[in-house]
Amino acid sequence: MRTAIVNLPFDGFYESSYSGEIDREEESFIEYRCDGGETDSDYEEHWPEALRLDAGEYGNILFGVSSYDIAYRKIATWYAERSTIC
């Protein structure tokens, strides 16, 4: 069996459109949570003042529990499966 090495044109993740999109999703979630997300009355009913977090606290939690390696691996797999090799 012969093995071929193929280099796919892939920008990587650091400061790329892929990492940027993940960053935008996180920012959108944080904005949604900090701005209430639901109507003001629903928000106040479900999230009393003592349980509300600021944007920095949400960011720290997301960074601590997110598995970026899993997300990047899924993106790379998706990209490789859709690349055309001639």
C-alpha positions in Angstrom: 0.0 0.0 0.0 1.3 3.4 -0.9 0.9 6.5 1.3 0.4 10.0 -0.1 0.9 13.2 1.8 -1.5 15.9 0.9 -1.3 19.5 2.1 -4.7 21.2 2.3 -4.8 25.0 2.1 -5.9 25.7 5.7 -5.3 28.9 7.5 -5.2 27.3 11.0 -7.0 28.7 14.0 -4.9 31.4 15.7 -6.5 34.8 14.8 -8.4 33.2 11.9 -12.0 33.4 10.7 -12.6 30.1 12.6 -11.4 31.4 16.0 -13.1 34.7 15.3 -16.4 33.0 14.8 -16.1 31.1 18.0 -15.2 34.4 19.8 -18.3 36.0 18.2 -20.5 33.2 19.5 -19.1 33.6 23.0 -19.6 37.4 22.9 -23.1 37.0 21.6 -24.0 34.6 24.5 -22.4 36.9 27.1 -24.3 40.0 25.7 -27.5 38.0 25.7 -27.0 37.0 29.3 -25.9 40.4 30.5 -28.6 42.3 28.6 -31.3 40.2 30.0 -31.9 37.9 27.1 -35.6 37.6 27.7 -38.0 40.4 28.4 -37.1 42.5 31.4 -39.8 41.1 33.6 -38.9 37.5 32.8 -35.2 38.2 33.4 -35.8 39.8 36.7 -38.1 36.9 37.8 -35.6 34.1 36.8 -32.3 35.9 37.6 -32.5 37.9 40.9 -29.8 40.5 41.4 -27.7 38.3 43.6 -27.4 35.7 40.8 -26.5 38.0 38.0 -23.0 38.0 36.6 -21.1 40.6 34.7 -19.5 40.1 31.3 -16.0 39.3 32.8 -17.4 36.6 35.0 -19.3 35.0 32.1 -16.1 35.2 30.0 -14.0 33.5 32.7 -16.6 30.7 33.2 -16.8 30.1 29.4 -13.1 30.0 29.0 -12.7 27.6 32.0 -15.3 25.1 30.7 -15.0 25.3 26.9 -13.2 22.5 25.1 -11.7 24.5 22.2 -9.6 21.6 21.1 -12.8 19.6 20.5 -14.4 22.5 18.5 -11.2 23.0 16.4 -10.9 19.3 15.7 -14.5 19.2 14.5 -13.9 22.2 12.2 -10.7 20.6 10.9 -12.4 17.3 10.2 -15.3 19.0 8.5 -12.9 21.0 6.3 -10.8 18.0 5.4 -13.8 15.9 4.5 -15.1 18.6 2.1 -11.7 19.3 0.4 -11.4 18.1 -3.1 -8.3 16.0 -3.8 -7.5 15.7 -7.5 
